[in-house]
């Protein structure tokens, strides 16, 4: 069994759903390519939904709602499939950490970031996750050795980040606080994945069970934190509320289930390619729906980031042939 450490996509893949890549293949009503496209759209539009949600509710409230509705969707599937949540104090202790790093923290950081930066920029910042993941895995995972290809990819990717931020102009016009929060959120994903790989891989629990448990724990974490920093809303704006419901039920719950099925069917390498479509869709949605402005450096930098990320994930052809997605 091969475990992937980089999250495919946005708030992206924040569950242990890739701990078991090898699953018995079943014929599905929708082809995997169509589901891949649907997942790309869902995660791409998630940044727009975060932006709309924060127009009516505090960031922690948006995140809590997102986790709550996402948990309800996954819990319903667990009940239908008659799967149980994991058992064991140690497993739940590890899930508490992974829920923080892969759900509660990055979801909250993105919500706070979008108070001051456009959803397009947040989506592009999310695309740096594979870069952070590769840099960290070279240090933390012995099997991920530095190569010229990976080092070049990291250099190109972070050059793209500087392009997006307009470094040659002294970062003028960019909210550094919001951008830093979004980049920190994207960094939290690979940190969490390395932790999951070291602690929960081979635990014997199903991916669906671990996903449901992790979302449940993350919801509890936000339920504890949110009242400490926010007060109950005095009114409930309908459009932002619908955005939060969609963000949770579709952008988190349904998206995790689609990702779970894709990993089972085509393996983590193919499934994580969704990462490269999310910022494109997030940018298009932000400009077309929210009317966000877009300077030339943003899409150009995004392309450079994606090129660098793709290079860090690529492997020589002879090694790729000998390392299938399924094991």
N, C-alpha and C positions, 0 to 999 in steps of 0.2 A: 504494500500500500504506500502510495506516495502522497505526501502532505504538502500543500501549497502554502506559502507564507504571505503572499501578497493578495490583498483583497481585490476581486474583480469588480471594480466600479465604485459607486458612491457609498455614501453612508451605507455605501456601497457594499457590501458583502460582509457585513459585520456579524458574522455568526460562524460557528464551527462546521458549516455545511460542507466543507471540502475535506473533512477528516477521513471520509470514506469515498474514494473516487470510484472504486469498483463496486458496482451494484448490478444485480441481474437486470438485463435490458428488457423493457416491456414496450409494446407498441403503444404509442400515444396518439391522441386525437390530433394534436398539432405537431408538425414537424419541428425539429430542434432549431432550425434556422429561423422559423417564424417566432418561436419562443425567445430566441436570442434577440431578435429585433424588438419584441415587446419589452423585454427586460431592459434593453438599451433606452427605449423611450421612457419607461417608468423611472429609471434612475436619472435620466437626463432632465426630466420634468420635476424631479424631487427638489432641486435647488430653487425652481420657481415657486413651488408650493411652500418651501421654508420662508421665502421672502414674503409671500402673501400672508402666511400665518403670523409672522412677526409684526405685521401691520396692525393686528388686533390684539395680540397676546404677547406676554413676556417670553423671551427665549426659552427659559426653563419650562414654561407652561406648554409651549409648542413641542418641546422634546418629550415631555411627559405624555401629552396626548398622542404623539407619534408612537411612542413605545407601547402605550396602553392599547391602542387600536391594532397595532401590529401583533401584539401578544394574543389578543382575542382571536385573530384570524388563524394564527398558527395553533393555538389551543384547540380551536374547533376541528382542525385537521387531525390533531393528535387524538381527539375523542373519537372521530369517525374511523380512524385506523386502529383504535384501541391500543395505542402506544402509551407507555408510562414514562413519567419523568425519571431522570437518572436517580440513583440511590447512592448513598455514601457521603459522609461529611467532607471527605477530602475532595471529591468531585465537585461538590457544591462550593467549596472554598475556592477552587480554581475557577469555577464559573463566575464567582463574584468578581474576581480580578478581570477575567476576559470580558464580562459584561460592562465593566467600567471602561476598559481600554477600547473595546470594539463597538460599543453602543452609547452608553451614557455620556462619556466624555466627548467623543467626536461629534455626535449629534448636537450636543449643547454648544460646542465651540462653533460649529457651522451656523447655528441659529443666532448666536451673538455676533458672529462675523457679518452676517447679512443685515444687521442693523445699520452698518456703515459702508458696506461694499455691495456692488451689484451681484445678482445671482450668477451672471456670466463669469465673473471673476472667481466666485466661490467654486463653480464647476470646474474651472481650469486648475485652480489650486488642488482640487481633489485628484486631478490627474497626476500629481507628483507622488502619489502613494507608492507606485512601483519603484520610483527612484529612491525614496526613503527606504523602502523594503529591501532593495538590493544592497544599499550601503550598509544597512544594519545587519543583514544576513551574512555579509562577508566577515563581519566581526563576531557575530553571535553563533553562527552555524558553521561547523567545521567543514561540511560538504560543499559549501558555497565559497569556492576559492576565487580571489580576484583574477580576472583575465583582462587582456587588452580591450576586448570587445565590451566588457562590462564597465571598465573604467572610462572608456570613451563614451559609452551611453550615459553614464552619470554626469560626465562633464558637459555633454551636449544638453542633457535635460535641465541641468541647473543654469546653463546659459539661457535656455528658454524661459526660466523663471525670471531671470534678470531682465529679459526682453519684455515680458509681460508687465513687469514693475516699472519699466522705463528708467533703468539704472543710470543711463547716460544723461538723463535730465535731473538727476538727483532725487529720483522717486517722486517728482512733483505730480500732483493730481491723483496720487494713490493714498488711500487711507492705510497707513502702515499698521495700525493696531488691528483693524479688521482683517487685513490680509495676513498678518502674522497669526491670528487666531485660526484662519482657514488653513494655513500651512501646518499649524500645530495639529489641527484635526486630522489632516491627511497623514501626518507622522504617527498619530496614535494608532492607526489601523495596523501598519506592519509591526509596531511594538507589540500590539495585542496578538497578532498572528504568530510571532515568534514564541510568545508565552504559551499560546494554545498548542503549538507544535511540540513544545517541550513538556507540557503537562497533561494534555487531554488526548493526544494521538494514541490510538490503540486502547482507549478506555473500555471498549466493548459496548458502548451505548450507540444507538443509531444517531445519524446526523439530525434527523427531525426532532428527536427527543432532546438532544443537546441544544439545538436552535431554540426550541420552545422554552427550555429552562433558562437559557442565557437571556432571552428577551424578558422573561418573567423577573429575573433578578435585576436587570437593568431598570425595569419599570418600578420595582420597589426602591431602588437606589434614588431614582428621580422623585418618587413620591415622598421620600424623606427630605431631600435637599430643597425641592421647590418651595415648600411653605416657609423655609428659612430666609429666602431671598425675594419672594414675591407675596403679594396679597391676592385674595380671591377677586376675580374680575367683577366689576359692578354691572357690566353688561356683556353680552356675548354677540359680537359682530358675526353675521351669518357667513359671509364669504371667507374670512379668515378661519372660521370654525370648520367649514367644509374643506378648506385646504389642509387643515391639520388632520381631519378624518381621512382624507384621501392619502395624505403623506404616510399615515400609519397603516391603514388597511391595505392600500395598494403599494405605496412606495417602500414599505417595510415588510409587512406580513406576506402579501402575495408575491412580492419580489424575491423574498427569501425562498419561498416554495418553488418558484420558477428556477432560481439559481440551483437549488437542491436537485431538481430534476435534470438540469443541464449537466451538472457535474457528474451525476450518476450515468448519464447517457453518453456524453462525449468527452468526459474527463476535465480536470481542472485547467489544463493549459488552454484548451479551446474556449472554455467557459469564461476564463478571465480576460479574454480578448474584448469583452464588453467594455472594459476600462477605456479603450481607445475611442469608443463611440459616445460615451457619456458627455465629455466636455463639448463635443460638437453639437449635440442635441441641447445641452444646457445653454450654450451660447445662442443658438437659434431661437430657443424658447424665450430667453430673456429679452432679446432684441425684438422679436415679433409680437410677443404677448404683453410684456411689461414696458416696451419702448425704451429699454436701456441703451445708452450710447455705447459705441464701440470704436476705440481708436485702432489704427492699423497695427500697433504693437501687440494688442491682445490676441488676435487670431494668429499672427505670425509667431508670437511666443508660444502659443498653444501647440502649433504644429511642431515647433522645435522640441517642446517638452514631450510630446507623444513620440517623436522620432527617437529621442534619447531613451524613453521608457521601453519602447519596442526593442531597441538595441540591447538593453540590459537583460531583457527576457529571452532574447534569441540564443540559440545554441548552434555550434557547428553541425553541419548536416550529418556527418558520420555519428556523432553523439546522439543527435535527435532520433536517428533510426533505431539506435540501441536503447532508447529510453521512452517507451510508450507511455501514454497518459494513464492507462490502466495497468494494474499489476495484481 
